[in-house]
Amino acid sequence: MQLIINDQIYEVADTPDRPLLWILRDELGLTGTKFGCGIGICGSCTVHLDGATTRACITMLSAAQGKAVRTIEGLAEISADGGQALHPVQQAFLDEQVPQCGWCMPGQMMTAAALLEQKPDPSPEEIRQVMDAVYCRCGAYHRIRKAVGRAARQGGG
């Protein structure tokens, strides 16, 4: 089975009913996507599937076939000389000193990036509603929302 992940094509020999999360982490070594609850509630495993957020722990491999998968590893831009430019969401999370334990950060950033791609200038209430769908064990919600607002102001969509 062929997958397109972070603009690269991967050949995966696995059963179509295996969760995408385990292919990403175990088969391809893309460990930025985290395992959290395993039932699609917490959001730590959030990736983009054709631009839409999806929970990789409950998305079967067959659902990703033929679609563009983007993980946290694919959020930053790589220049022709190999340099890396962080996505505005990643930079805002650093600037606002959001990360604590780091468990939810990939899911938070992938959710924020999708929000800003769909709605470049969200209201504080829209940010709260969307970002509250990803659980943060440390309770850094205020800094998360602040970082998403900052990324929006800096053209993070």
C-alpha positions in Angstrom: 0.0 0.0 0.0 1.3 3.4 -0.9 1.0 6.4 1.5 1.9 10.1 0.9 3.2 11.4 4.2 4.8 14.9 4.5 5.0 15.0 0.7 7.0 11.8 0.5 5.8 8.5 -0.8 6.1 5.4 1.4 5.4 1.8 0.5 3.8 0.1 3.5 3.2 -3.6 3.6 0.6 -3.9 6.3 -3.1 -4.8 6.9 -5.5 -2.0 5.9 -7.3 -2.2 9.2 -4.2 -1.3 11.3 -4.4 2.2 12.9 -2.4 4.9 11.0 -0.7 5.9 14.3 1.2 2.6 14.5 2.4 2.8 10.9 3.6 6.4 11.5 5.4 5.5 14.7 6.5 1.9 14.5 7.0 1.4 10.7 8.1 4.8 9.6 9.8 6.2 12.7 7.7 9.4 12.7 7.4 9.4 16.5 6.2 13.1 16.8 2.6 11.9 16.6 1.9 10.7 20.2 -0.2 7.9 21.5 -2.6 9.1 24.2 -6.0 7.5 24.8 -6.2 5.1 21.9 -9.9 5.9 21.3 -9.8 9.3 19.6 -10.7 11.5 22.5 -7.5 13.2 23.7 -6.1 14.5 20.4 -2.5 13.9 21.1 -2.3 11.8 17.9 -3.8 14.5 15.6 -2.5 14.6 12.1 -3.9 16.1 8.9 -5.5 14.0 6.3 -6.0 16.0 3.1 -5.8 19.1 5.3 -8.4 18.0 7.9 -7.6 17.0 11.4 -7.9 13.4 12.2 -7.1 11.2 15.1 -4.4 8.7 13.9 -5.2 6.2 16.7 -8.6 5.5 15.2 -7.9 6.2 11.5 -7.3 3.0 9.7 -4.5 2.7 7.2 -7.0 2.1 4.4 -8.6 5.6 5.1 -5.2 7.2 4.5 -4.5 5.5 1.2 -4.4 8.0 -1.7 -4.7 11.0 0.7 -2.0 13.5 1.8 -1.0 12.8 5.4 0.8 15.5 7.3 2.4 14.9 10.7 4.1 17.3 13.1 7.4 16.4 11.3 6.0 17.9 8.1 4.7 21.2 9.6 8.0 23.1 9.3 9.3 24.1 5.9 12.6 22.8 4.6 14.4 25.1 2.2 16.5 24.0 -0.8 19.7 24.4 1.3 18.3 22.0 4.0 17.5 24.8 6.4 14.4 24.6 8.4 11.8 27.4 9.0 9.3 26.6 11.7 5.7 26.9 11.0 4.2 30.1 12.5 2.2 27.9 15.0 5.4 26.1 16.1 7.2 29.5 16.5 4.3 31.0 18.5 4.2 28.0 20.8 7.9 28.5 21.5 7.5 32.3 21.9 4.7 31.9 24.4 6.6 29.1 26.2 3.6 26.8 25.9 5.2 23.3 26.2 5.4 21.7 29.6 5.4 17.9 29.5 5.1 17.9 25.7 2.6 15.0 25.5 -0.1 17.0 23.7 2.0 19.5 21.8 2.0 17.8 18.4 -1.7 17.4 18.6 -2.2 21.0 19.8 0.0 22.3 17.0 -1.6 20.2 14.2 -5.0 21.3 15.4 -4.0 25.0 15.5 -2.4 24.8 12.0 -5.5 23.3 10.5 -7.7 25.9 12.2 -5.6 28.7 10.8 -5.5 27.2 7.4 -9.3 27.1 7.4 -9.8 30.4 9.2 -6.8 32.7 9.2 -8.3 35.2 11.7 -10.3 33.3 14.2 -12.0 35.0 17.2 -10.8 34.1 20.7 -14.0 32.1 21.2 -13.3 30.1 17.9 -9.8 29.4 19.1 -11.1 28.2 22.5 -13.7 25.9 20.9 -11.3 24.3 18.5 -8.4 24.0 20.8 -10.4 22.6 23.7 -10.8 19.4 21.7 -7.2 18.5 22.5 -6.6 17.5 26.1 -3.6 19.0 27.9 -2.5 17.2 31.0 -0.7 20.2 32.3 -3.6 22.6 31.9 -1.7 25.0 29.7 -4.8 26.1 27.8 -4.4 29.8 28.4 -0.9 29.7 26.9 -2.1 27.5 24.0 -4.9 29.9 23.1 -2.5 32.8 23.4 0.0 31.1 21.0 -2.7 30.3 18.5 -3.8 34.0 18.5 -0.2 35.0 18.1 0.3 32.7 15.1 -2.9 34.0 13.5 -1.6 37.6 13.8 1.7 36.5 12.3 0.0 34.9 9.3 -0.1 31.3 10.5 -2.7 30.1 8.0 
